Amino acid sequence: MSHSILQKTSSLQAEAIVNEWPITNLGDRLVAYWPQLNEKDNIWRVPVLLVYPKSRPLGIVGEFQVDASTGQIVSHTPAEEIHTKARKLYETSGSGARAPSKQFYF
């Protein structure tokens, strides 16, 4: 008899978990967006967007995976890759937003 893993972490909880990581580690212009549950692996896949006030999101710069049973981040796009993608999106956006700093806190 096979037992399925029960999801204990909701999509809103997964989003909140992911939102805390960039603020603590990269800056305040990144936001989690619409978690999708991979039911087979019981993992929330959560894209991260680069955003600016009074502007639409510039695009996806990374992804986090959150264990739906424990609420723990099990993997994510490396910080340097997120920074590089964010910088490229900013440079090509023409949004007029302030440029990301070297430390990525903008």
Backbone atoms as SQL, in Angstrom:
CREATE TABLE atoms (id INTEGER PRIMARY KEY, chain TEXT, resi INTEGER, resn TEXT, atom TEXT, x REAL, y REAL, z REAL);
INSERT INTO atoms VALUES
  (1, 'A', 1, 'MET', 'N', 0.843, -1.169, 0.000),
  (2, 'A', 1, 'MET', 'CA', 0.000, 0.000, 0.000),
  (3, 'A', 1, 'MET', 'C', 0.894, 1.239, 0.000),
  (4, 'A', 2, 'SER', 'N', 0.652, 2.145, -0.936),
  (5, 'A', 2, 'SER', 'CA', 1.470, 3.362, -0.965),
  (6, 'A', 2, 'SER', 'C', 0.773, 4.475, -0.196),
  (7, 'A', 3, 'HIS', 'N', 1.573, 5.271, 0.471),
  (8, 'A', 3, 'HIS', 'CA', 1.050, 6.402, 1.235),
  (9, 'A', 3, 'HIS', 'C', 1.505, 7.685, 0.575),
  (10, 'A', 4, 'SER', 'N', 0.572, 8.589, 0.359),
  (11, 'A', 4, 'SER', 'CA', 0.968, 9.877, -0.206),
  (12, 'A', 4, 'SER', 'C', 1.393, 10.812, 0.924),
  (13, 'A', 5, 'ILE', 'N', 2.307, 11.705, 0.587),
  (14, 'A', 5, 'ILE', 'CA', 2.779, 12.688, 1.549),
  (15, 'A', 5, 'ILE', 'C', 1.719, 13.778, 1.643),
  (16, 'A', 6, 'LEU', 'N', 1.374, 14.162, 2.835),
  (17, 'A', 6, 'LEU', 'CA', 0.367, 15.195, 3.018),
  (18, 'A', 6, 'LEU', 'C', 0.995, 16.576, 2.967),
  (19, 'A', 7, 'GLN', 'N', 0.373, 17.439, 2.207),
  (20, 'A', 7, 'GLN', 'CA', 0.811, 18.830, 2.136),
  (21, 'A', 7, 'GLN', 'C', 0.386, 19.533, 3.414),
  (22, 'A', 8, 'LYS', 'N', 1.333, 20.100, 4.132),
  (23, 'A', 8, 'LYS', 'CA', 1.040, 20.842, 5.355),
  (24, 'A', 8, 'LYS', 'C', 1.240, 22.339, 5.166),
  (25, 'A', 9, 'THR', 'N', 2.010, 22.711, 4.176),
  (26, 'A', 9, 'THR', 'CA', 2.324, 24.110, 3.912),
  (27, 'A', 9, 'THR', 'C', 1.436, 24.592, 2.767),
  (28, 'A', 10, 'SER', 'N', 0.679, 25.660, 3.004),
  (29, 'A', 10, 'SER', 'CA', -0.198, 26.200, 1.962),
  (30, 'A', 10, 'SER', 'C', 0.608, 27.027, 0.961),
  (31, 'A', 11, 'SER', 'N', -0.024, 27.384, -0.141),
  (32, 'A', 11, 'SER', 'CA', 0.660, 28.218, -1.138),
  (33, 'A', 11, 'SER', 'C', 0.998, 29.591, -0.544),
  (34, 'A', 12, 'LEU', 'N', 0.105, 30.140, 0.285),
  (35, 'A', 12, 'LEU', 'CA', 0.392, 31.435, 0.917),
  (36, 'A', 12, 'LEU', 'C', 1.562, 31.343, 1.894),
  (37, 'A', 13, 'GLN', 'N', 1.653, 30.241, 2.610),
  (38, 'A', 13, 'GLN', 'CA', 2.783, 30.044, 3.519),
  (39, 'A', 13, 'GLN', 'C', 4.077, 29.902, 2.731),
  (40, 'A', 14, 'ALA', 'N', 4.052, 29.142, 1.643),
  (41, 'A', 14, 'ALA', 'CA', 5.242, 28.979, 0.801),
  (42, 'A', 14, 'ALA', 'C', 5.694, 30.329, 0.254),
  (43, 'A', 15, 'GLU', 'N', 4.744, 31.146, -0.166),
  (44, 'A', 15, 'GLU', 'CA', 5.064, 32.476, -0.679),
  (45, 'A', 15, 'GLU', 'C', 5.714, 33.332, 0.404),
  (46, 'A', 16, 'ALA', 'N', 5.176, 33.292, 1.615),
  (47, 'A', 16, 'ALA', 'CA', 5.743, 34.067, 2.733),
  (48, 'A', 16, 'ALA', 'C', 7.147, 33.590, 3.079),
  (49, 'A', 17, 'ILE', 'N', 7.359, 32.288, 3.062),
  (50, 'A', 17, 'ILE', 'CA', 8.683, 31.717, 3.358),
  (51, 'A', 17, 'ILE', 'C', 9.700, 32.219, 2.334),
  (52, 'A', 18, 'VAL', 'N', 9.317, 32.186, 1.074),
  (53, 'A', 18, 'VAL', 'CA', 10.230, 32.626, 0.019),
  (54, 'A', 18, 'VAL', 'C', 10.454, 34.135, 0.094),
  (55, 'A', 19, 'ASN', 'N', 9.444, 34.907, 0.383),
  (56, 'A', 19, 'ASN', 'CA', 9.607, 36.371, 0.459),
  (57, 'A', 19, 'ASN', 'C', 10.592, 36.791, 1.535),
  (58, 'A', 20, 'GLU', 'N', 10.699, 36.039, 2.598),
  (59, 'A', 20, 'GLU', 'CA', 11.632, 36.389, 3.675),
  (60, 'A', 20, 'GLU', 'C', 13.087, 36.248, 3.239),
  (61, 'A', 21, 'TRP', 'N', 13.402, 35.246, 2.447),
  (62, 'A', 21, 'TRP', 'CA', 14.798, 34.974, 2.069),
  (63, 'A', 21, 'TRP', 'C', 15.433, 36.113, 1.273),
  (64, 'A', 22, 'PRO', 'N', 14.822, 36.583, 0.181),
  (65, 'A', 22, 'PRO', 'CA', 15.461, 37.681, -0.561),
  (66, 'A', 22, 'PRO', 'C', 15.616, 38.950, 0.264),
  (67, 'A', 23, 'ILE', 'N', 14.616, 39.288, 1.064),
  (68, 'A', 23, 'ILE', 'CA', 14.720, 40.506, 1.875),
  (69, 'A', 23, 'ILE', 'C', 15.909, 40.409, 2.819),
  (70, 'A', 24, 'THR', 'N', 16.112, 39.254, 3.410),
  (71, 'A', 24, 'THR', 'CA', 17.201, 39.047, 4.347),
  (72, 'A', 24, 'THR', 'C', 18.558, 38.962, 3.638),
  (73, 'A', 25, 'ASN', 'N', 18.581, 38.397, 2.444),
  (74, 'A', 25, 'ASN', 'CA', 19.852, 38.091, 1.785),
  (75, 'A', 25, 'ASN', 'C', 20.200, 38.938, 0.557),
  (76, 'A', 26, 'LEU', 'N', 19.224, 39.521, -0.102),
  (77, 'A', 26, 'LEU', 'CA', 19.507, 40.230, -1.348),
  (78, 'A', 26, 'LEU', 'C', 18.980, 41.645, -1.408),
  (79, 'A', 27, 'GLY', 'N', 17.819, 41.904, -0.930),
  (80, 'A', 27, 'GLY', 'CA', 17.249, 43.235, -1.023),
  (81, 'A', 27, 'GLY', 'C', 15.742, 43.207, -1.099),
  (82, 'A', 28, 'ASP', 'N', 15.169, 44.385, -1.265),
  (83, 'A', 28, 'ASP', 'CA', 13.716, 44.498, -1.164),
  (84, 'A', 28, 'ASP', 'C', 13.005, 44.654, -2.500),
  (85, 'A', 29, 'ARG', 'N', 13.635, 44.376, -3.594),
  (86, 'A', 29, 'ARG', 'CA', 12.994, 44.489, -4.905),
  (87, 'A', 29, 'ARG', 'C', 12.643, 43.126, -5.503),
  (88, 'A', 30, 'LEU', 'N', 12.648, 42.109, -4.678),
  (89, 'A', 30, 'LEU', 'CA', 12.316, 40.761, -5.134),
  (90, 'A', 30, 'LEU', 'C', 11.085, 40.276, -4.390),
  (91, 'A', 31, 'VAL', 'N', 10.207, 39.602, -5.112),
  (92, 'A', 31, 'VAL', 'CA', 8.971, 39.131, -4.499),
  (93, 'A', 31, 'VAL', 'C', 8.582, 37.765, -5.068),
  (94, 'A', 32, 'ALA', 'N', 8.110, 36.909, -4.166),
  (95, 'A', 32, 'ALA', 'CA', 7.620, 35.598, -4.580),
  (96, 'A', 32, 'ALA', 'C', 6.323, 35.769, -5.363),
  (97, 'A', 33, 'TYR', 'N', 6.098, 34.868, -6.306),
  (98, 'A', 33, 'TYR', 'CA', 4.930, 34.990, -7.169),
  (99, 'A', 33, 'TYR', 'C', 4.307, 33.631, -7.440),
  (100, 'A', 34, 'TRP', 'N', 3.064, 33.471, -7.153),
  (101, 'A', 34, 'TRP', 'CA', 2.200, 32.352, -7.503),
  (102, 'A', 34, 'TRP', 'C', 2.849, 30.971, -7.411),
  (103, 'A', 35, 'PRO', 'N', 2.969, 30.446, -6.206),
  (104, 'A', 35, 'PRO', 'CA', 3.528, 29.102, -6.020),
  (105, 'A', 35, 'PRO', 'C', 2.713, 28.034, -6.746),
  (106, 'A', 36, 'GLN', 'N', 3.402, 27.078, -7.304),
  (107, 'A', 36, 'GLN', 'CA', 2.767, 25.949, -7.984),
  (108, 'A', 36, 'GLN', 'C', 3.225, 24.670, -7.295),
  (109, 'A', 37, 'LEU', 'N', 2.274, 23.825, -6.925),
  (110, 'A', 37, 'LEU', 'CA', 2.607, 22.591, -6.223),
  (111, 'A', 37, 'LEU', 'C', 2.932, 21.480, -7.202),
  (112, 'A', 38, 'ASN', 'N', 4.116, 20.886, -7.039),
  (113, 'A', 38, 'ASN', 'CA', 4.482, 19.673, -7.756),
  (114, 'A', 38, 'ASN', 'C', 4.016, 18.533, -6.849),
  (115, 'A', 39, 'GLU', 'N', 2.842, 17.997, -7.138),
  (116, 'A', 39, 'GLU', 'CA', 2.235, 16.997, -6.263),
  (117, 'A', 39, 'GLU', 'C', 3.065, 15.713, -6.171),
  (118, 'A', 40, 'LYS', 'N', 3.727, 15.363, -7.235),
  (119, 'A', 40, 'LYS', 'CA', 4.542, 14.140, -7.237),
  (120, 'A', 40, 'LYS', 'C', 5.632, 14.215, -6.174),
  (121, 'A', 41, 'ASP', 'N', 6.316, 15.365, -6.109),
  (122, 'A', 41, 'ASP', 'CA', 7.422, 15.536, -5.166),
  (123, 'A', 41, 'ASP', 'C', 7.015, 16.272, -3.893),
  (124, 'A', 42, 'ASN', 'N', 5.777, 16.762, -3.846),
  (125, 'A', 42, 'ASN', 'CA', 5.263, 17.534, -2.716),
  (126, 'A', 42, 'ASN', 'C', 6.154, 18.759, -2.441),
  (127, 'A', 43, 'ILE', 'N', 6.450, 19.462, -3.531),
  (128, 'A', 43, 'ILE', 'CA', 7.319, 20.636, -3.489),
  (129, 'A', 43, 'ILE', 'C', 6.589, 21.819, -4.111),
  (130, 'A', 44, 'TRP', 'N', 6.624, 22.951, -3.419),
  (131, 'A', 44, 'TRP', 'CA', 6.137, 24.196, -3.993),
  (132, 'A', 44, 'TRP', 'C', 7.247, 24.797, -4.840),
  (133, 'A', 45, 'ARG', 'N', 6.984, 25.087, -6.086),
  (134, 'A', 45, 'ARG', 'CA', 7.908, 25.809, -6.959),
  (135, 'A', 45, 'ARG', 'C', 7.444, 27.259, -6.966),
  (136, 'A', 46, 'VAL', 'N', 8.325, 28.154, -6.528),
  (137, 'A', 46, 'VAL', 'CA', 7.936, 29.554, -6.337),
  (138, 'A', 46, 'VAL', 'C', 8.867, 30.466, -7.143),
  (139, 'A', 47, 'PRO', 'N', 8.372, 31.051, -8.234),
  (140, 'A', 47, 'PRO', 'CA', 9.189, 31.996, -8.975),
  (141, 'A', 47, 'PRO', 'C', 9.393, 33.277, -8.173),
  (142, 'A', 48, 'VAL', 'N', 10.496, 33.959, -8.434),
  (143, 'A', 48, 'VAL', 'CA', 10.801, 35.234, -7.783),
  (144, 'A', 48, 'VAL', 'C', 10.925, 36.295, -8.869),
  (145, 'A', 49, 'LEU', 'N', 10.193, 37.394, -8.662),
  (146, 'A', 49, 'LEU', 'CA', 10.157, 38.483, -9.628),
  (147, 'A', 49, 'LEU', 'C', 10.966, 39.680, -9.140),
  (148, 'A', 50, 'LEU', 'N', 11.521, 40.424, -10.081),
  (149, 'A', 50, 'LEU', 'CA', 12.121, 41.719, -9.797),
  (150, 'A', 50, 'LEU', 'C', 11.019, 42.758, -9.988),
  (151, 'A', 51, 'VAL', 'N', 10.787, 43.578, -8.960),
  (152, 'A', 51, 'VAL', 'CA', 9.705, 44.569, -9.011),
  (153, 'A', 51, 'VAL', 'C', 10.204, 45.930, -8.536),
  (154, 'A', 52, 'TYR', 'N', 9.523, 46.967, -8.987),
  (155, 'A', 52, 'TYR', 'CA', 9.775, 48.329, -8.544),
  (156, 'A', 52, 'TYR', 'C', 8.427, 48.979, -8.247),
  (157, 'A', 53, 'PRO', 'N', 8.371, 49.888, -7.272),
  (158, 'A', 53, 'PRO', 'CA', 7.123, 50.598, -7.004),
  (159, 'A', 53, 'PRO', 'C', 6.650, 51.356, -8.243),
  (160, 'A', 54, 'LYS', 'N', 5.350, 51.434, -8.405),
  (161, 'A', 54, 'LYS', 'CA', 4.728, 52.172, -9.507),
  (162, 'A', 54, 'LYS', 'C', 5.155, 51.650, -10.874),
  (163, 'A', 55, 'SER', 'N', 5.504, 50.389, -10.936),
  (164, 'A', 55, 'SER', 'CA', 5.909, 49.772, -12.190),
  (165, 'A', 55, 'SER', 'C', 5.447, 48.325, -12.173),
  (166, 'A', 56, 'ARG', 'N', 5.207, 47.788, -13.323),
  (167, 'A', 56, 'ARG', 'CA', 4.861, 46.368, -13.358),
  (168, 'A', 56, 'ARG', 'C', 6.126, 45.549, -13.094),
  (169, 'A', 57, 'PRO', 'N', 5.975, 44.277, -12.688),
  (170, 'A', 57, 'PRO', 'CA', 7.165, 43.442, -12.474),
  (171, 'A', 57, 'PRO', 'C', 8.020, 43.391, -13.742),
  (172, 'A', 58, 'LEU', 'N', 9.337, 43.414, -13.546),
  (173, 'A', 58, 'LEU', 'CA', 10.241, 43.399, -14.691),
  (174, 'A', 58, 'LEU', 'C', 10.467, 41.991, -15.233),
  (175, 'A', 59, 'GLY', 'N', 10.295, 40.967, -14.390),
  (176, 'A', 59, 'GLY', 'CA', 10.444, 39.589, -14.858),
  (177, 'A', 59, 'GLY', 'C', 10.930, 38.653, -13.780),
  (178, 'A', 60, 'ILE', 'N', 10.976, 37.387, -14.131),
  (179, 'A', 60, 'ILE', 'CA', 11.420, 36.336, -13.208),
  (180, 'A', 60, 'ILE', 'C', 12.940, 36.309, -13.164),
  (181, 'A', 61, 'VAL', 'N', 13.497, 36.284, -11.943),
  (182, 'A', 61, 'VAL', 'CA', 14.951, 36.260, -11.782),
  (183, 'A', 61, 'VAL', 'C', 15.442, 35.003, -11.068),
  (184, 'A', 62, 'GLY', 'N', 14.534, 34.161, -10.633),
  (185, 'A', 62, 'GLY', 'CA', 14.936, 32.943, -9.950),
  (186, 'A', 62, 'GLY', 'C', 13.740, 32.111, -9.535),
  (187, 'A', 63, 'GLU', 'N', 14.054, 30.992, -8.890),
  (188, 'A', 63, 'GLU', 'CA', 13.005, 30.102, -8.395),
  (189, 'A', 63, 'GLU', 'C', 13.458, 29.450, -7.104),
  (190, 'A', 64, 'PHE', 'N', 12.518, 29.289, -6.191),
  (191, 'A', 64, 'PHE', 'CA', 12.739, 28.589, -4.937),
  (192, 'A', 64, 'PHE', 'C', 11.860, 27.360, -4.923),
  (193, 'A', 65, 'GLN', 'N', 12.336, 26.329, -4.231),
  (194, 'A', 65, 'GLN', 'CA', 11.531, 25.141, -4.024),
  (195, 'A', 65, 'GLN', 'C', 11.378, 24.952, -2.523),
  (196, 'A', 66, 'VAL', 'N', 10.119, 24.823, -2.100),
  (197, 'A', 66, 'VAL', 'CA', 9.784, 24.705, -0.684),
  (198, 'A', 66, 'VAL', 'C', 9.112, 23.364, -0.457),
  (199, 'A', 67, 'ASP', 'N', 9.634, 22.599, 0.506),
  (200, 'A', 67, 'ASP', 'CA', 9.030, 21.319, 0.863),
  (201, 'A', 67, 'ASP', 'C', 7.646, 21.582, 1.444),
  (202, 'A', 68, 'ALA', 'N', 6.620, 21.028, 0.813),
  (203, 'A', 68, 'ALA', 'CA', 5.247, 21.275, 1.243),
  (204, 'A', 68, 'ALA', 'C', 4.915, 20.592, 2.564),
  (205, 'A', 69, 'SER', 'N', 5.703, 19.606, 2.973),
  (206, 'A', 69, 'SER', 'CA', 5.467, 18.928, 4.247),
  (207, 'A', 69, 'SER', 'C', 6.065, 19.689, 5.423),
  (208, 'A', 70, 'THR', 'N', 7.255, 20.257, 5.203),
  (209, 'A', 70, 'THR', 'CA', 7.982, 20.888, 6.309),
  (210, 'A', 70, 'THR', 'C', 8.035, 22.409, 6.246),
  (211, 'A', 71, 'GLY', 'N', 7.813, 22.983, 5.063),
  (212, 'A', 71, 'GLY', 'CA', 7.928, 24.425, 4.903),
  (213, 'A', 71, 'GLY', 'C', 9.360, 24.906, 4.773),
  (214, 'A', 72, 'GLN', 'N', 10.303, 23.992, 4.588),
  (215, 'A', 72, 'GLN', 'CA', 11.717, 24.352, 4.452),
  (216, 'A', 72, 'GLN', 'C', 12.070, 24.599, 2.989),
  (217, 'A', 73, 'ILE', 'N', 12.912, 25.609, 2.757),
  (218, 'A', 73, 'ILE', 'CA', 13.438, 25.823, 1.414),
  (219, 'A', 73, 'ILE', 'C', 14.426, 24.698, 1.138),
  (220, 'A', 74, 'VAL', 'N', 14.191, 23.955, 0.065),
  (221, 'A', 74, 'VAL', 'CA', 15.080, 22.828, -0.255),
  (222, 'A', 74, 'VAL', 'C', 16.071, 23.176, -1.361),
  (223, 'A', 75, 'SER', 'N', 15.750, 24.187, -2.161),
  (224, 'A', 75, 'SER', 'CA', 16.700, 24.659, -3.167),
  (225, 'A', 75, 'SER', 'C', 16.240, 26.018, -3.683),
  (226, 'A', 76, 'HIS', 'N', 17.192, 26.733, -4.275),
  (227, 'A', 76, 'HIS', 'CA', 16.859, 28.015, -4.893),
  (228, 'A', 76, 'HIS', 'C', 17.947, 28.399, -5.871),
  (229, 'A', 77, 'THR', 'N', 17.585, 29.287, -6.759),
  (230, 'A', 77, 'THR', 'CA', 18.551, 29.843, -7.689),
  (231, 'A', 77, 'THR', 'C', 19.650, 30.528, -6.866),
  (232, 'A', 78, 'PRO', 'N', 20.924, 30.310, -7.198),
  (233, 'A', 78, 'PRO', 'CA', 21.999, 30.959, -6.447),
  (234, 'A', 78, 'PRO', 'C', 21.860, 32.485, -6.452),
  (235, 'A', 79, 'ALA', 'N', 22.232, 33.111, -5.343),
  (236, 'A', 79, 'ALA', 'CA', 22.104, 34.559, -5.168),
  (237, 'A', 79, 'ALA', 'C', 22.800, 35.335, -6.288),
  (238, 'A', 80, 'GLU', 'N', 23.985, 34.920, -6.671),
  (239, 'A', 80, 'GLU', 'CA', 24.714, 35.640, -7.720),
  (240, 'A', 80, 'GLU', 'C', 23.969, 35.563, -9.061),
  (241, 'A', 81, 'GLU', 'N', 23.344, 34.429, -9.343),
  (242, 'A', 81, 'GLU', 'CA', 22.565, 34.292, -10.577),
  (243, 'A', 81, 'GLU', 'C', 21.325, 35.194, -10.530),
  (244, 'A', 82, 'ILE', 'N', 20.677, 35.256, -9.369),
  (245, 'A', 82, 'ILE', 'CA', 19.526, 36.156, -9.202),
  (246, 'A', 82, 'ILE', 'C', 19.970, 37.593, -9.437),
  (247, 'A', 83, 'HIS', 'N', 21.102, 37.971, -8.848),
  (248, 'A', 83, 'HIS', 'CA', 21.629, 39.327, -9.012),
  (249, 'A', 83, 'HIS', 'C', 21.921, 39.630, -10.478),
  (250, 'A', 84, 'THR', 'N', 22.570, 38.716, -11.172),
  (251, 'A', 84, 'THR', 'CA', 22.921, 38.912, -12.582),
  (252, 'A', 84, 'THR', 'C', 21.669, 39.070, -13.435),
  (253, 'A', 85, 'LYS', 'N', 20.681, 38.198, -13.237),
  (254, 'A', 85, 'LYS', 'CA', 19.437, 38.291, -14.003),
  (255, 'A', 85, 'LYS', 'C', 18.710, 39.597, -13.703),
  (256, 'A', 86, 'ALA', 'N', 18.696, 40.004, -12.435),
  (257, 'A', 86, 'ALA', 'CA', 18.026, 41.249, -12.055),
  (258, 'A', 86, 'ALA', 'C', 18.697, 42.449, -12.717),
  (259, 'A', 87, 'ARG', 'N', 20.005, 42.468, -12.710),
  (260, 'A', 87, 'ARG', 'CA', 20.752, 43.568, -13.333),
  (261, 'A', 87, 'ARG', 'C', 20.432, 43.642, -14.831),
  (262, 'A', 88, 'LYS', 'N', 20.421, 42.493, -15.514),
  (263, 'A', 88, 'LYS', 'CA', 20.123, 42.476, -16.950),
  (264, 'A', 88, 'LYS', 'C', 18.695, 42.937, -17.229),
  (265, 'A', 89, 'LEU', 'N', 17.761, 42.485, -16.418),
  (266, 'A', 89, 'LEU', 'CA', 16.371, 42.926, -16.589),
  (267, 'A', 89, 'LEU', 'C', 16.247, 44.422, -16.394),
  (268, 'A', 90, 'TYR', 'N', 16.902, 44.926, -15.364),
  (269, 'A', 90, 'TYR', 'CA', 16.875, 46.365, -15.106),
  (270, 'A', 90, 'TYR', 'C', 17.437, 47.137, -16.297),
  (271, 'A', 91, 'GLU', 'N', 18.582, 46.706, -16.797),
  (272, 'A', 91, 'GLU', 'CA', 19.260, 47.422, -17.878),
  (273, 'A', 91, 'GLU', 'C', 18.453, 47.422, -19.167),
  (274, 'A', 92, 'THR', 'N', 17.658, 46.397, -19.381),
  (275, 'A', 92, 'THR', 'CA', 16.873, 46.319, -20.616),
  (276, 'A', 92, 'THR', 'C', 15.439, 46.802, -20.445),
  (277, 'A', 93, 'SER', 'N', 15.049, 47.160, -19.237),
  (278, 'A', 93, 'SER', 'CA', 13.648, 47.496, -18.981),
  (279, 'A', 93, 'SER', 'C', 13.258, 48.905, -19.400),
  (280, 'A', 94, 'GLY', 'N', 14.199, 49.843, -19.303),
  (281, 'A', 94, 'GLY', 'CA', 13.862, 51.232, -19.581),
  (282, 'A', 94, 'GLY', 'C', 12.834, 51.775, -18.609),
  (283, 'A', 95, 'SER', 'N', 12.782, 51.190, -17.394),
  (284, 'A', 95, 'SER', 'CA', 11.762, 51.570, -16.420),
  (285, 'A', 95, 'SER', 'C', 12.036, 52.891, -15.728),
  (286, 'A', 96, 'GLY', 'N', 13.262, 53.383, -15.798),
  (287, 'A', 96, 'GLY', 'CA', 13.604, 54.609, -15.098),
  (288, 'A', 96, 'GLY', 'C', 13.809, 54.403, -13.613),
  (289, 'A', 97, 'ALA', 'N', 13.764, 53.159, -13.170),
  (290, 'A', 97, 'ALA', 'CA', 13.968, 52.848, -11.756),
  (291, 'A', 97, 'ALA', 'C', 15.446, 52.980, -11.423),
  (292, 'A', 98, 'ARG', 'N', 15.722, 53.189, -10.152),
  (293, 'A', 98, 'ARG', 'CA', 17.112, 53.301, -9.707),
  (294, 'A', 98, 'ARG', 'C', 17.829, 51.969, -9.906),
  (295, 'A', 99, 'ALA', 'N', 19.057, 52.008, -10.344),
  (296, 'A', 99, 'ALA', 'CA', 19.833, 50.811, -10.637),
  (297, 'A', 99, 'ALA', 'C', 20.144, 50.010, -9.378),
  (298, 'A', 100, 'PRO', 'N', 20.182, 48.674, -9.498),
  (299, 'A', 100, 'PRO', 'CA', 20.587, 47.851, -8.349),
  (300, 'A', 100, 'PRO', 'C', 22.029, 48.161, -7.950),
  (301, 'A', 101, 'SER', 'N', 22.265, 48.235, -6.657),
  (302, 'A', 101, 'SER', 'CA', 23.618, 48.482, -6.162),
  (303, 'A', 101, 'SER', 'C', 24.426, 47.194, -6.218),
  (304, 'A', 102, 'LYS', 'N', 25.718, 47.305, -5.980),
  (305, 'A', 102, 'LYS', 'CA', 26.586, 46.136, -5.980),
  (306, 'A', 102, 'LYS', 'C', 26.128, 45.113, -4.939),
  (307, 'A', 103, 'GLN', 'N', 25.653, 45.585, -3.801),
  (308, 'A', 103, 'GLN', 'CA', 25.173, 44.686, -2.744),
  (309, 'A', 103, 'GLN', 'C', 23.744, 44.227, -2.999),
  (310, 'A', 104, 'PHE', 'N', 23.111, 44.747, -4.068),
  (311, 'A', 104, 'PHE', 'CA', 21.784, 44.347, -4.482),
  (312, 'A', 104, 'PHE', 'C', 20.678, 44.938, -3.628),
  (313, 'A', 105, 'TYR', 'N', 21.000, 45.757, -2.648),
  (314, 'A', 105, 'TYR', 'CA', 19.961, 46.470, -1.903),
  (315, 'A', 105, 'TYR', 'C', 19.703, 47.753, -2.642),
  (316, 'A', 106, 'PHE', 'N', 18.516, 47.902, -3.194),
  (317, 'A', 106, 'PHE', 'CA', 18.281, 49.093, -3.988),
  (318, 'A', 106, 'PHE', 'C', 17.199, 49.934, -3.384);
